[in-house]
């Protein structure tokens, strides 16, 4: 039986992994959105696709670059934390 402290520690660690793996994509989306919004405010161009396409392109590029880091982080979490808990090795 898993103790309450171990359960909450595992959930906390899983949430921290989720934050770490999502920060690169979310920060680039924020920066791209601010840059496009500033460009639209300065030029008075109010085209909806102008906000969507650059953000999507930046997100895809950063996802492609950081995919190895994200995969390694998640695999490490599963192999060192979750699989031993499921198999009862803790």
Kinemage of the C-alpha trace (Angstrom):
@kinemage 1
@onewidth
@group {chain A} dominant
@subgroup {mainchain}
@vectorlist {calphas} color= white
{ca unk a 1} P 0.000 0.000 0.000
{ca unk a 2} L 1.312 3.438 -0.949
{ca unk a 3} L 1.587 5.923 1.881
{ca unk a 4} L -0.043 9.310 1.649
{ca unk a 5} L 3.294 11.117 1.709
{ca unk a 6} L 4.673 9.020 -1.147
{ca unk a 7} L 1.526 9.634 -3.173
{ca unk a 8} L 1.697 13.409 -2.768
{ca unk a 9} L 5.433 13.434 -3.458
{ca unk a 10} L 4.876 11.501 -6.683
{ca unk a 11} L 2.076 13.838 -7.763
{ca unk a 12} L 4.210 16.893 -6.903
{ca unk a 13} L 7.130 15.526 -8.902
{ca unk a 14} L 4.839 14.728 -11.850
{ca unk a 15} L 3.401 18.239 -11.848
{ca unk a 16} L 6.904 19.709 -11.702
{ca unk a 17} L 7.911 17.575 -14.713
{ca unk a 18} L 4.826 18.868 -16.557
{ca unk a 19} L 5.826 22.464 -15.802
{ca unk a 20} L 9.432 21.942 -16.891
{ca unk a 21} L 8.471 20.284 -20.169
{ca unk a 22} L 5.857 22.900 -21.052
{ca unk a 23} L 7.849 26.046 -20.235
{ca unk a 24} L 9.839 26.246 -23.517
{ca unk a 25} L 6.734 26.050 -25.706
{ca unk a 26} L 4.615 28.366 -23.566
{ca unk a 27} L 7.330 30.999 -23.256
{ca unk a 28} L 7.936 31.064 -27.016
{ca unk a 29} L 4.183 31.327 -27.631
{ca unk a 30} L 4.042 34.260 -25.218
{ca unk a 31} L 7.008 36.040 -26.807
{ca unk a 32} L 5.700 35.454 -30.346
{ca unk a 33} L 2.243 36.681 -29.328
{ca unk a 34} L 3.676 39.833 -27.793
{ca unk a 35} L 5.845 40.508 -30.838
{ca unk a 36} L 2.952 40.035 -33.258
{ca unk a 37} L 0.648 42.128 -31.071
{ca unk a 38} L 3.210 44.921 -30.968
{ca unk a 39} L 3.645 44.709 -34.738
{ca unk a 40} L -0.131 44.877 -35.229
{ca unk a 41} L -0.441 47.844 -32.892
{ca unk a 42} L 2.342 49.728 -34.638
{ca unk a 43} L 1.102 49.079 -38.179
{ca unk a 44} L -2.682 49.019 -37.523
{ca unk a 45} L -2.961 45.691 -39.345
{ca unk a 46} L -5.714 43.662 -37.688
{ca unk a 47} L -5.512 40.367 -39.561
{ca unk a 48} L -6.414 37.286 -37.493
{ca unk a 49} L -4.141 34.916 -39.400
{ca unk a 50} L -1.206 37.208 -38.680
{ca unk a 51} L -1.404 36.271 -35.010
{ca unk a 52} L -1.958 32.558 -35.597
{ca unk a 53} L 0.644 31.597 -38.209
{ca unk a 54} L 3.811 33.055 -36.585
{ca unk a 55} L 2.831 31.662 -33.184
{ca unk a 56} L 2.172 28.235 -34.629
{ca unk a 57} L 5.464 28.274 -36.543
{ca unk a 58} L 7.420 29.297 -33.440
{ca unk a 59} L 5.729 26.608 -31.344
{ca unk a 60} L 6.463 23.895 -33.917
{ca unk a 61} L 10.124 24.937 -34.174
{ca unk a 62} L 10.623 25.001 -30.407
{ca unk a 63} L 8.799 21.702 -30.010
{ca unk a 64} L 11.054 20.133 -32.620
{ca unk a 65} L 14.174 21.510 -30.921
{ca unk a 66} L 13.147 20.554 -27.365
{ca unk a 67} L 11.541 17.205 -28.206
{ca unk a 68} L 14.626 15.247 -27.124
{ca unk a 69} L 14.742 17.021 -23.762
{ca unk a 70} L 11.036 16.459 -23.163
{ca unk a 71} L 11.206 12.796 -24.115
{ca unk a 72} L 14.260 12.148 -21.956
{ca unk a 73} L 12.692 13.904 -18.966
{ca unk a 74} L 9.442 11.954 -19.217
{ca unk a 75} L 11.170 8.603 -19.807
{ca unk a 76} L 13.452 9.241 -16.829
{ca unk a 77} L 10.454 10.052 -14.612
{ca unk a 78} L 8.622 6.927 -15.690
{ca unk a 79} L 11.588 4.570 -15.328
{ca unk a 80} L 12.859 5.910 -11.998
{ca unk a 81} L 9.582 6.802 -10.274
{ca unk a 82} L 6.365 5.442 -11.736
{ca unk a 83} L 7.363 1.968 -12.919
{ca unk a 84} L 8.955 1.017 -9.567
{ca unk a 85} L 5.809 2.258 -7.794
{ca unk a 86} L 3.552 0.229 -10.061
{ca unk a 87} L 5.646 -2.910 -9.745
{ca unk a 88} L 5.909 -2.519 -5.968
{ca unk a 89} L 9.664 -2.035 -5.924
{ca unk a 90} L 9.598 0.963 -3.566
